[in-house]
Amino acid sequence: MSIWKRVGSIIKSNKEQPIVKTSNPIEDTQVGDIINVDLEEYVVSGKLIYFDRGYPPHRFVYYLQNGTAISSLLVEKGRAYECFVCHFIEGALDDPNDVPTELDLNGEVTYSLENQRTDLVRAEGNTDFRANDDVILWRYIGSEGRYFFLQWQDGKFVAMEGTKTPAGQIKFLKGSH
């Protein structure tokens, strides 16, 4: 081997390799992918991404479809991921100023307001919201680990009730795109 080939090999070996971005399935799941929760498989039919202007996303809602049933997986990003498997609740409210701090659902469970915030949302696939608009979200906590989420955008309320599920029990699988 000539000296020039050796020098060329040394230079090539010292070049920085391109950084490969690791995929985070909790955040990178797309419409058409599969989510497995409690041995039940769902197709992601819609995705909402919540963020504050100028900051990375901090909440994701996946619309999950299994046959004709539609539920959701709400993921809040903090020091760790908080995941909530929810089903949609029908109800009626007219004004976001009328949202109470305590909710009573059919005398079954009482929820107390834990927090409220306004975020910008991006929507993909089939969801209840318009993309690139503000959404107000109220998070309530009830007994026995039950949670209630109320969302409002431009005159429309969407309510979800659910329970916290450890992120390790949720499997994210790529669909055929």
N, C-alpha and C positions, 0 to 999 in steps of 0.2 A: 504494500500500500504506500503510495507516495505521501510525502509530507503535506501536500496541498489537500489531498483527500481527508487526511486526519484532521487538519485545521478546519476544513469544511464540516466534518462530522461533529467536531466540538462546538462549533458555532450553532449548528442546527439543534444540537441537544440542549443548548442554553436558551433557546428561544422560549418565550412564555407560551404555554398552551392556552388556547381560548377557554375562557371560563364557561362551563356548562351550567346553566341555571337549573337548579333542582326543582322538580315539580312538587307542588303542595296540593294533593288531591282535594283537601277540604276547601281550598279557595279556587282551584283551577278546573273543577268539574264544570262541564258544559251541558247545554241542552242536548239530549240524546244519549247521555251517559247513564249508567246504571248505579243506583245506590241501594245497598243491602242493609236493612235495619231489622234486628230481631228475626233473622232468617226469612225476612220478607223482601222481595226484590221490587224496586220501583224504577221507572224510567223518568229522568228529569225532563219535564215538559216546559219549565220556565225557570228563570233565575233572576233574582233581584240583588243588586250590589249597592250597599249603602256606604256613603263616605261624607266627610266634611270637605268643602272646597280646599284644594291644595294638600290634602292628606290622603294616605292610602286607605283602602276600604277597611271597615271594621265590623261589618255585619253582612251576612249572606242569607238569602232565603231561597231554597230550592223547592219548586213546585213538583211534587212527586205523584206520578200516575201509576196506578195498578188496576188494570181493567178500566172501569168507568169511575172508580173512586180516586179523588184527588185530595192529597194531604200536603204537608209541607215539613221541611227540615230547616229550622232557623239556627244559624251558627253565629255566635257573637265572639269576636276576636279580642282577647285581652292578654294577660300573661299566659293564659291557657285558653283553649277553645271551650266555650259553653255551647252545647248542642241541645236543641229542643225539638222533639217530634210532636207536631201539632196537627189538629184537624180544624177545619173552618167551622165557624159558628155563625148562624144567621141571627140578625138582630136589627134594631133600628135606632139610630141617632142622627140628628140633623146638623148639629153645629159642634165643631171641635171645642168651643168654649163651654159646652154642656157636659163634657166628659167628667164623670165623678172620680173622687179619690178612692171610693169603695164601690165594688161591684158585687151584687148578689145574684148568682145564677140559679134561678128556680128554687131558692131556699136550700140548695144542695151544698154549695160552697161559696164563701165570701172571699173576694180578692181585694188586697190593699195595693194601692199604687206604690211601686218601687221607684220608678223613674220615668221621665218623659224627655224626649229630645226631638229635634228636627234635623233631618239629614237630606242630602241630595241622593237620588236613586238612579241607577242605570238598570234597564230591564232588557232581558233577552227571552225569546220564546213567548209562551202563553202565560201571562201574569195578569194581575188585577190593576197594575199601575202603568202610567205613562213614563217613558224614559226621560232622564235629565230634568227632573222637576223635584221640588221639595215634598217630603213626606214627614208627617208627625207620627211618632211612635210612642205609645204608652206601654210600659211593662208592669204587670201586676203579679203579685205572688199570693198564693193561697195555701191552704193546709195540705198536708200529705204530698209535698213536692210538686204541686200543680201550679202552672203558670198560665197567664192570660195576656195576650198581646193584641193591642188595638192600633190600627194604622189608619191614617186619614190623608187623602190627597184630593184636592180640588173637588170637594163635595161628596166624596165616596169614602165610606168606612169599610174596613176589612177586619174581622175579628178571628183570632185563632186561640185555641186552648190546647195545652200540651204538658208534657213532662220532660224533665231533663234526662238526657241519655249520655253516658260517657262516650267521648269521641272515639275511643278505642273499640267500641262495639259497632261502629258504623264503617262499612266497607265501600270504597269508591272504585268503580270499575269503568274503564273507557268503553264507550259504545262504538258502533261502527259508523263513523262520520262520513 
